[in-house]
Structures are given as structure tokens and as C-alpha cells.
């Protein structure tokens, strides 16, 4: 195809995309302001003229796609559509926010400005910049919620077109999406978008597992349809007999949700029992009676089925913080499978899919003073409180914010009977900080249902809580192990930081005196060596520990520094490691003293083999082995740590330090051994342990490092530390052990 034909084809594609956007907008309930949308489109088209995306298509297709999502999938109006069309103009061209304001007015300019401030992903290259960029995101969100809604639409289209990015960028962007954007979409009620963001991220981070689950779902689609058809037949008959205007939908659990349950519950695909759910969406006879009618429907459908006593959820009278309302119950089908049933009105269903954007559609007039404090307002106020006392590092700040994004709720009562909404898992200490910061810092316990309880008591729905306080502050660092909510942890950390700043100054002074009296150079290299010796993550932690008296510097520190100074070259050190590795057949233990790489090519994957493995640190939390999907992360000193892609630490790094993520590949050919741990559960019978040991040592020639076993009431659980070549070895071990009749499950836990 010649250049002219290509340009003509591009023009046609752009025109068709814009026409589709206008048609979608005209079908909405919004006032029809086509002229300003057309003006914004023509402006953006001209501004991005001649620019193409990595995929090769004209750049204007991206703003058009974002605007389409904003209109069709989120349900926003002309102001948001224009802002979506213009969202990259200020960042990528010579136009300014003032130009946008002069042409399109202050409101669109304000939104575009907010989007520009958080452009290029949430995070920058440096840790110090990360917290600032997260703050920008949240501040602009609290000023105009449409900023983050458009940003979510922008991220959704980027995820839909992520295949054109290099692999390390895919991990970074997918990690950010799972860590921030999907939780934000959930918190704002955009459930459909949240699920798509999760599934897209999953497909890039764990492509094989994603494809396996999709294949399993395809294979069982026929049986699921049969269960669904059989299950809804009596429900249809019952609802029809009562004149209910309704629609029934089958909801199949999403691949990421299935995988996540498999990971957290340590179960296989076949053990995830809630893959199928039924959604009843009804049109209420009167809008004011929709809650009562939902309860009536619940009564109708439970006549022919047995309900699960522990899986009834009333989100009607107690909506989720993101506005979600529905009634959930789980019923036993005629074929012996539990099926979840969700009952919601048409209004509830639209709000569940489009979140707060759909809330606006159903508002009648202005809010009254009593209605002004919505759940969204309350959440944004919590975010503002966190911003008022920000964390010193992007990682800490990120963790604090994430606690406020994903959380299910329970309801507790004050001594006066007022209902307070708390995240599930909240403790007495968390509740104290919701009352007031002073009450939190002076809390020494509580009366829960008139019984004295400690700070770490985990609240249950319906608890009545009275906080007991002391005259003096009671705050201690151990409270961070008790507090679970973002607000409580943030307030505790803020107070601790104030105290630690003084101790840090004292520690620096003591360290300077130590170097002077020891005839040592007070340089950064020596400080870093002391950090490694005392297992401190950074210098600030070392200073604080010294200032608090947790570390007392002495002769052992002097000897260590002198030994390091006189150590042989890294080359000879590596040779020693290789010699031990070949002799023992085991990969060297995880360490922070791996050789720094002289140069890293971020565009190429790391090859993990016998020659290169000593260059890298193996994460001691997830302990990856050949066959695991892995990635690398390099720090300021070019040391690379290898993580499983689903390692919690790697997930944090993908979000908060994504520009240092590297793709990685195994190439070990069963020449090295790695540690792995399996868990075995089964019936406690005489001789079972002998059979396990026989299969491992005699049949499979596997070396066991440690075995721990517990038995109770005829059931046993065992954990075995093994030496294996790769994941395939683990699969073989699990398969052969499952042949023992008494063993019911064998799973790898690390």
C-alpha cells in the first residue's frame, strides 16, 4: 500500500470512530452538545496530526477510544468527552492549559490540567517522585471526580492495546493497573471496568495460567449452561406467577478472580465452586419499594431451594462504600452444586456497572444538606486526611492508600447506638482512630458488647464498642501490627516519624563519633556496609536504630569494615561461589551480596542459567524456581532481585518502582537444584509417612531438608522442604504422592 492510500485509509478510520462516538453520545440521557464535542475532536486531531502510536495507528485514535469509553462504558457527558479528547494535548504538543481554557472554558481546562499532572502513568522514575504523583492523582480526584474517571478510561484503552509495548513495560503497566487502577475502579463502583482491567493485567503477567483457565471455562461451558437452565426453571415459574418484571442473567466468574481464589485458598480449578452465579434484575413496580420487592423475590426463590446459611449478604440496607446495592444468597442446585444468586433492581444494576457516574443519572435536583455527605464524600475526606500527613516514601504511601481502596465492610455500633461502617478485619484500635486521633493515640482497650477487650480484638458485625482511654499517650510501634485501616496506620506512622526524626539525628551523631574514634572514613560505602551487616534496608533505618539504642557500634563493626576493605575481588568471590555450587549441586543461598551488574539492557530479558545465576539475588519471600514465571528488579546499586511475577513484593515494586522492572527467562537444563516446599494433607493412617518417604527418596531420588507433621482427630498435615530442579519436578512429586490412597491434597506453597 502506498503512502497516499494509507493516509486515506487512516482518515476514514478516524472519521468512522468519531461518528461512532457521536452516535453513542446522542443515545445517552445527557443534553446534546454535539458542537463542542466536534470542536474538541477537530482541535485534538489537528494537534496530534502526523503522530502515531507504537501500534502504528494515528495517535488521535487513542483520545477517540478514551472518549468512547467515557461516554459508552462510564456514562459521562459532553464536558468529560471533550476532556478525554483533549487529555494528551497539553502534554504532547505546544498548546497550554491557558489555550484550552480560552477555547473550551475553565471547567474543561481544569479537568485537562488534572489529567496532564498525572500523565505518563501514576509514577515517575524516582521513589521521591512517586508519592508526589500519587498525591496529584488523589488531589485532582477530590477536586473533580471526573479526572480519575477519565484516567481510568485512559488506562483501560492502554491495557487493551498493551501488546505493542516491550515485555518489561507490560509488567510495569499491568502491575500499576492491578495495584492502583483496578482498585480505584472498584472503589468508584465501576465493576465491569475493574474486572476487565484485572483480566487484561492477568493475561500479560501470567499468560499461560490465564489461557489454561480460559480453556477450562470453554470446556465446561456446556455443563454450566445445563446447570443454569435447570436451576432457573423453577425460579422463572415462581417469579412469573407473582407478576414480576425481570431479566435473568448467568454470570461466569472471571479468569483473574478464579486464579486469585486458587492462589489464596491453595486449591485447584475444580475446587472453585462459585464459578456460576445467577443475576435477577427486576423492574420495581414503585421505585420507593425496590428494597421491599427484592426481599419478596428472595422469599419466592428460596421456596424450592436450600440456602447456604453462611452466605447471605444484605447489601440493600447496608450498601457497600462504592454504592453497590443488591441481595446475595447461595442456593443448592438439584445437581448438588452451590449457585450464588444476586437480586438487584435495574437501577441497582446500572449503578453496579457504572458506579458513581450512574448515581448522577438518578439524582433529582440538587442534594439537600442532609444528603450531601455521600459515601464518596466520606471516602474522599479520608483520602484528604491521608494527604495532610503524607508518608515519606512512595511505597509506604502506596500501601496506605491501597488499604482504602479494596475493603469489604461490616457495621459496628457506638455506645449511643450510632452505626459506623468499618472495613472487614478492623480492630478495636482502628475503631478508636475513627472516633478521633486523640482517642486513638490514648486508647488502652475497649468494652465490646460490655466485655473488656484488648486493642487487637477483631470487630464483628453488630458489635457495640466503647473505647477506653488513658491520660497519657499509649502509642507504640507494635500498634502497626494491630491497625489495619489506612487512617489508623497513617496516624500511628505520623506520630512515630516525629519521634524517629529526633532519634535519627542522634544516630547520625553517634555514627560520626564512631567513625572518628575508629579511624574509619565516614563515607557512604562504609555506611552501606553497616546497613548490610545489621540488615537495615537503608541508612535512615540504621541511624534510627543507633539512636534508639537497638544497635550499639563496637569492635565487631570495626572488624567487619576492615575485612570488607581487605576482601578479594568480586571475580574471585564469584569463582568460589561457582565452585561450591557445582560441588553441592545447590544454588547459592539468597543474599544481598550478589554481584552488581556492570550494565543492564532493559529491553532484553535476563537469562537465568548456570553462568549468570550468581549475578542475581533470589527473593527469599517467594523463592522462585525454574518454570516459575519471573521478573527482575534492579536497585540503585544495579543489584538485581529475581521474583515470581505474583510475589507480593514484586507486585508492590511493579506499582511503585515500575521503571526498574526487567523481564527474565529460565535456561537451567536441570543442572542446578533449588529449594521448594510442599504441603500434604490426608487421613492419618499407620505407614503413610513411610510411603511418602519411600516415594521421595527411593522412587524419585529427592533429597529432603526438613519434614514437619501435625496430626489431629485422624487428619494430618505435613510440610516438606525439598531440593528440586524445576517446577516440573514439583509436579511429578505431587502427582506421585497423590497416588497414595490416604493423601487428599498435595500443593506447593513456596
N, C-alpha and C positions, 0 to 999 in steps of 0.2 A: 504494500500500500504506500503510495507517495504521500509527501507531507501535506499537500493540499487536501487530499481525501481524508487523511487522519484528522485534520483540523475541522473539516466539515462534519465528520462523524462525532467529534468531541462536542461541537456546538449543538448538534441535535440531541446528544445525551444530556447535556446541561439543561437545555430548554425543556426536555421531557421531565426531568427531575423537578424543575421549578413548577411546571404545570401540575404535577402530582401533588406538590406541596400546597399550591393554591386550592386545588380540589379538596384536599383533606381539610384545610382551614375553613372552607366555605360550608362544610358539613358539620362543623362544630357549633357549640352554643354561643360562641363569642361574637361580639359586634364585628361586622365585616369591614375591616380596614385594609383592603387589598392594596390600595395605592401606596401606603407607607411600606408594606412588605415588598412590593415591586421595586420601590425606590432603594430599599436596603439591599435587595438582591443585585440590582444593576450596579450599585456602588461597590459592593464586595467583588462582583465579577470583574469589574474594571481594575480594582486594587490588586487582585491576585492574578491578573492576566499574564499568561506565559509561564506560570509556576505550576509544577507538577508534584504529586506525592511520590513516595517510593514505589508505590504500586504502578505508577505510570499514568494514572488518570489526572485530569485537570484538578488543580487544588480546590477550586470552587465547589467541587463535588462533596468535599468534606463539610464545609459550612451548610450546604444544602441538606446533607444527610442528618446533621445535628439538628437543624431546624425541623426536619421531618419527624424526628424522634420527639422533639419538644412539643410539636403540635399533635401528632397522632398517638404517641405512646404515653406521654405525660399529661396532655390535655391543656397546655398553656395557650395564651392568646397572642395578639399581634406584637406587643412590646417584647415578649420573650422570643418570638420567632425572629423579629428584627435583630435582637441582641445576639441570637445564635448565628445568624447570617454574617454578622459583623465581628464575631468574637475573636478572630485572629488578625483583624485589620491593623489594629494599633501595634501589636507585637511584631508583625511580619512586614509591614510597609512603612512608608514615611508619614502616614496620617497619625494625628494625635487625638487624645480624648477630647480636646477642645474642638477639633474639627468635627468629631462625631456629635458633640453637643450642639454646635452651630447648625448642623444639617438635620439632626434627628431629635434634638431636645435633651433636657437634663436627665430624664429617667433612663432612657436607653444608654446614654453616655455613662451613667453611674454603673449600670449593670456590666457594660463592656469593660469599664475600668476595673471592676471587681474581678472579672474573668481574666483580664490581662495580668493582674497582680499574682494570680495563682496559675499562670500558664506554664507550659512545659512540664506538666506533672506537678505534683504537690511539692516534691523535694528537689533540693539543689544538690551540688556536688559535695558540700561540706556539712558536717554534723551541726555546726553552729548555724548554718542557714536553714536546716531542716525545720527546727522548731519555729523559726520566724515564718516560714512558708505555710506551715500548718496553721499558725495563728492567723495569717492572712486569710486562709480559706475559711476559718470559722468566724472571723470578724466580718468578712463580707457576707457570709451566710446570715449572721444575725442582723445585718443591716437590710438585706433584701434576700429572702429565701430563694428567689428565682435564680440567683447567681449559682448556688450549688446545684439546683435542678438542671440548669443548662450545662454545668460542668459534668454532671453525671451522664447527661446525653452525649457530651463530647467524648467522655471515656468509653461509653458503650459503643460508639462508632469506631473509636480507635481499637477496641478489643475485637470488633467484627472484622477489622482489616489488619490484624496484628501479624499475619503470616508474612508480610513483606519486610518485617524487621529482623535483624540478626538475632541469634538464639539468646545471647546474654541480655539483650534488650527485652526480649519476650519474657524472660524470667523476672526482670525488674518490673515491667509494666503489669504482668499478671500478678506479681506479689503485691504491688501497690493496690491493685484492684481488689484483691481478696482482703487486704488489710485495712483499706480505708473506704473505697468507693462502694463496694457491696454492703458493708455495714451502714454507711450513710444512706444508701438507697433503702435498706431495711428500716432504718430509724425514721425515714420520711414516708414510709408506707408504700414504697414502690416495689412491691413484692415480685412482680413479673420481671422487672429490670434487674432486681437483685439476684434472682435465680439465673438469669441469662449471664450476668457478669460472673457469677460463681462457676457456671458450667464452661464458659469460654476460658476462664483462668485455668480451670482444671484440665481442659483439653491441651493447653500449652505446657503446663507444669508436669502433668502425668499422662501423656498421650496414650500409652499402652493400656494403663488401667482404665482410662476413660473409654477407650474403644472396646475393652473387654466388657465393661458394664453395659454400654450401649448394645453390644451384640447379645448379651444375656437378656436384656429387655426386649429386643426384637424377637428372640427365640420364644419368649414366654408371652408375647402379645396376644396370641390366640387363646391361651388358657386364661389370661387376665380378662379378656373380653367375655369369655364364657362365665367367669365368676361374676363379673359386673352385670351381665344380662340377667343371670339367675338371681343375683342379690337385689336388683332394683324392681323386679317384677311385683313382689308384694307391696313394695313401697309405692309404686305408681298406683296400684289398685287402691291403697289406703288414702293417698292424697287426692286422687280423683273423686273418691266417694265423698270427700268433705269439700269439694269445690275449690281446691287450692289452685291458684295460677302460678305455675312453677316451671323451672327447667332443671334437668338433671345432667350433670357432667361427671365424667370419670377423670380423676386426677392421678397421674402416674408420677411417683416420686422421681425427682431429678437426679441425673447421674452423680453430681457432686454431693448431693445430700445423702445418697446411698453410700458413696465412698466414705464420707465423713463418719457416718454411723458405723461402718465396718471398721474404721480406724479407732474410734473412741471406745467401741464395745468389744473390740478384738474378735469379731465374728466374720463369717464368710457371707457371700452374697445371698445364699439360700437361707440364712438366718435373719435377714432383714424382713420382718413380717408385715410392715406397713407400707409396702410398695404401692398398693392400690388404695385410693380413697374416693369417696363419692361426695360430690358437692350438690346440695339442694339450694337453688337460687329462686326465691319466691317473690312475687309482686304482691305487697300487702294491700289489703282492702282499704286501710287507712294508714297514712304514714306514721301517725302517733301510736299505732297499735303494732308496729313491726316487731317489737321485742316480745309482746304477748303472743303474737302469731307464730313466731319462731319457737317459742316454748310449746305451743299447741302442736306444731309439726313434730317436735321431739316426742311428744306423747303418742302421736299417731304411729310413728315409725318403730317405736320400741315395743309395740304390741306383739309383733311377730318375731322379734329377735331378742337375744340375751345381750345386755350391755355389759361392758367391761367396767367394774366398779372403780377402778383407779384411773380411768382415762376420760373423765367428764370435765370439760373446760367451759366455763361460763364467761366468754368474752363479751357478752351482751350488756350485763350490768356493771362489769368491770373491764372496759376496753383496754387494749394494750396501749402503751405510751405513744405508739405511732398512729393511733386512731383506729386500729383494727378491731372490728366487732363481728362476732359470729358465735355460734354454739357448736362445740365439738363433742362428739361422743364416738365410742368404738363398739361395734356390734359384731357378734359371732355369726358368720355366714353359714349356710346349710352344708357347705363342704369343709367346715372345720377351720376356716381362716378368719382372723380378725380383720375387719374393714372399718376404717375411720370414716365418719360421716360429718360433713361440715354444713351447717344450716345458716344461711345468710340471705338478707333481702337484696334486691337489685342495687339499692343504694349502698349497702354494706359491701357488696361485691365490687362495685366500681371504686369505692374508697380503698378496698384491699389491694386493687391492682394499680391505681393511680395515686394513692396516698393523699397527701395534703392538697395537691392540685385538684383532686376531686372534691375535697371538702369545700373549696371555694365555690364550686358549681352549685352546691346545695345551700349556700348561705342566702338568707333572705334579709336584705338590707344590712345596715351597719351592726356591728356587735354591740351589745349593751355592756355596761361597766362590769356586770357580774360575769359575763361570758368572755371577757377579754383575755383572761388568763387560761388559755388552752394548754393542752399537754405540750404542744410545740413551744409555746411561750415559756413554759416551765423549764423545758429541756434547754432552750437557748439561754435562759437565765443561768442554768447550771454551767453551761459552756463558758459564759462570760465570767463566772466566778473562777473557773479554772484559768482563764486567760489573765485575770487580775493578778494571779500569783504563779507565773509560768515555771515549768520545770527547766533546769539548767541545760539538759541535753535533749536532743530530738527523740532519742529512744525512750527516755522516761516520759516525756510529754506525750508521745505516741501511745504508750501503754495506758496512761491516764485517760486519754480521750477514748481509746477503744473500749474501756470499761463502761463508758456511757453510750456506746453505740449498740453493741449486742447485749441485751439482757432481757430475760423474761421477768414478769412482775409477780409480786404477792402483795397482799393488803394486811397491814397491821393497824392497831388502834392505839391512840394516846390515852392517858388516864381519863380524859374527858369524853372519850368515845369518838374522837375525830379519826377519820380514815386516812392513813398515809400509805402511798404506793412506794414499795421498795423492790429493788432487783432481787430475784431469787438467789439465795445464798448469803443474804445480808446478815450481819451480826449485830449484837447489841451496840457495839462501838460505832458501826455505820449509822444506826438509828440516832445515836447521840449527836453525831455531826449534822444530821438533817434538822435537828431542833435548833442548834446554834453552835458556832465554832467554840465559844466559851464552854458550853455544856460538854462538847466533845473532848476538849483538852483537859477538862476537870472530871471526866467520867471515871468512876471506880467500880461500876456494876449497875445492875438494874433489877427491878421487880418485874418479872414476866408472868402475867396471869397470877399476880400476888405472890409469886415464889421468887426467892432470891436467886439470880443467875449471874454468871461471870461475863466479862467483856466478849468472850469468844462464843457465846451462845448463838447458834444459828436460828434466826427467826422463822416461824412457820405462819402460814396464812391464818389470820384471825387472832394472833397473839395481841394481848394488851400490854403495853410497855411503859414503865415509869423509870426514867433514868435517875440514878443516884450519883451525886457529885460531891467532891471534896473541896475544901477551901483553897488548897494549893494545886497547881497543875500536876497531872499524873502522867503526862506524855512520856513514852519510851519508844526506842527504835523497834522493839519487838511488836509494837502495835501494827507495823506494816505487814506482819504475818497474820493479823487478825482482820484488819479492814479489807473490804472487798470492793466498795464503791469508789468511783473516781473522786467524789467530793471529799470523802473522809481521808483517802490516801494522799490527796493533794494537800490538804490542810496539815496533815501529820508531817509530810515531807517538807513543807514550807517552814514549819517550826524547827524541824531537825536541821534544816540547812542554815537557819540563822545561828543555831548553836555550833554547827560544824565549821562555819566560816571562822569563828574565833579559834577553834581548835586547829584548823588548817594553818593559820598564821603562826600559832605556837609550834606546830610540827615543822614548818619550814625553818623556823629559827633554830630548833633543836638539831635538825639535819645539817644546817650550815655549820653549827658548832661542832658536830660530829666529824664532818669532813675536815674542818680546820685542825682539830686535835689529832686526827688520824693521818695527817699529811696526805690526804686524798684530794684529787681535783673535784670541785663541786659542779661537775658538768652534767649535761642531760644523759650521757651514756651511763655514767655511774648511777644516777637516779633510776634509770630504766632497769639496770641490773638488780638494784634493790627491790624494785617492783616485782620482777620475776622471782627473786628469792623468796619474798614474803607473799607471793601470789596475789598481788594487787593489780587491778585492771588498769589503773592509771596513776599518775603522780599525785593527783588530788587525794585519792583514797589513801595513798601512802602517807602524805602529810597529816591527814586527819587521824589515821591510826597511831602515828607517832605522837601527835598532840593529845590524844585520848589516853595514851599510855598502854595501848594494846600491843605496840611494838616498842621494844627497848633495844636501841642500837648498841652493839658491843663487838667483842673480838671476832665472833663468828661472821659478822658482816664484813669486817676488815679482811679476814682470811678469804672470804668469797670474792671480794672485789680484786684482791691481789691474784687469786687463782685465775680469774677470768682474764686479767690483764696478761698473764703469762701462758694462757691456753694456746694450744697449737692451732694451726689454720683450719678453716672450715673444711678445706679439701680433705685433710687427714681425718677430721672428725667424721665426715661422710663415709670415708673408706672403712672406718671402724664399724659404723652402723651397718654397712652393706655386708661386712664380714660376719657380724653377729646374725644378721637377717638370714644369710644363706646357711649358716650353721644350725640355727634353731628352726628355720622354716617359718618363722612368725614375723609379721610386720612389726617394726619398732613401735613401742607404745606411744599413745598420743602425748604430745608435748608442745610447749610453746617455744621450743628452741629449734624448730625446723629452719633449714637454710633459706634466707631471703633470696627470692629470685632476682637475678640481675635485670631482667626486662620481662614485661608481661604484654602479650598481644591480646587485647581484649576481644578482638574479632574472631580469634581462633579458640576452639575448645582445648582445655587442658587434657593431656593424655596421661592417664594414671597407669603406670606399668612398673616393672621391677627396677628400672633405671631412674624413674622420676619420683617414685612414691616418697622418698626421703626428703624431697623438697617441700612436702606439704604436711600440714597438721591435720590429723583425723579428728573430727569433732567427737569429744568424749561423751556427749549427751545423746546423740543419735547413732553413733558408731556405724557408719555406712560400710558395706562390703561390696565386692564386685557383683554386678547385677542390679544393685540399687540405683534408682535414678538420683543423680547427684549434681551438685554445682559447687563452684568455688567462690570464696570471698577473700579479697586481699585487703590488708590493713595498711596503716600509714608507713609501715616499715617493709612493705611488699611481702609480708608473710601470708601464705595462702592456707585457709582452712577449708577442708572438704566436708560438706554437709549433705545429708539426704535432702531432697527437694522439699519434703514435707516436714523437715525438722523445725520445731517451734522457733529456735534461734535463727535459722535460715529465713523463716517467714518474716521475722522482725527485721532482719537485715535487708531483705528484698524491698521492704516498705521504706525503711529509714536510711538505707545506705545503698540503694539500688545501683548506683553508678559503679560500684566496686564488685558487682556480681559477674562471675565468669561461668561459661558453660564448661562441662567436663565429661570425659568418657573413660570407661574402664578398658584396659587391654592387658590383663594379667595372666591369662592362659593357664590357670590353676597351678601357678608356680609359687604362690605365697599363701600363707594362712592368715585368717582374720578371726577375731573373737565374735561369737554370736551367742545369744541366749534364747532358749525356747521354754515355753510353759506347757506343762502337760496336766490335764485333768481327767479323772476317771474313777472307776469303782475300786475301792481298796480291797484287794484280794491277795492272798499269800502267793508269792512268786512273781508278782507284777514287776517289782523293782529289778529282779534278776533278769526277766525278759527284756526290759528296757536296756539294761547294761549290756546284755548279750548282743542285741541288735546293733547298738552303737559301737561297741569295741571289737566284736568278732566279725559281724557281717559287713559293717560299713567302715571299720578301721578308723573310727572317730575318737579323738582324744578329748576327754572331759576334764575341765579345770575344777569345776565346783558343782555339787549337787545339793540342793536343799529341798526337803519334802515335808509336807504337813498333811495329817490325816485327821478327819473328824466325822463321826457318825457314818462310817462306811464310804466316805468320799475322800480322795486325796488330790493334792495339788503339788506339783514338783516344778522347780526351775533348774535348768541345767546350762552351765556355761561350756561352750564347745569351741573347738578350732575347726574352721571350715575354709574352703577355697572361695566360695561364692554363694549366691542366692540359690543356685541350682542344687548345691549340696544340702542346703537347709530344706528345700522342697522334698528331696529324696528322703532325708531323715524323718520329716513329718509324715510323709506317705507311708514309710515302712513301720513307723511306730503306731500309726492308726490301725494297722493290721492286727494289733493285739486287741482281743475282744473287750477287755476291761477299759481300754483307753477311749474316751469320748471326744477329746479335742486335743490337738497339738498346734500351738501357734508360736511364731517367732515374735518376741517382744523387744528385741534390740539386736 
